[in-house]
Amino acid sequence: MSIESTSLKFSGHQTFPIRYGWIYKIIQEVVGGESLSSQLNVEKQMQSMGMGKNMVLSVRYWIRALNLVTCVDHKE
């Protein structure tokens, strides 16, 4: 991998390092059909994962940064 083919990003994790259990929780959300890109789902994910808003945004960042999910835009 070269630097030219890599995009660097220094924000998005809300200053939270990835934590034990986060991967499992967010994968369960994805398997359940929840969207990771919708801002409307933040409140729902806060309740279902037992996290605050910034933690939900952070775990969304980490799941994408680790390439564990691929986000697809379904807008027509």
Buried (B, 14 or more C-beta within 10 A) or exposed (E): EEEEEEEEEEEEBBEBEBEEEBBEBBEEBEEEEBBBEEEEBEEBBBEBBEBEEEBBBBBBBBBBEEEEBEEEEEEE
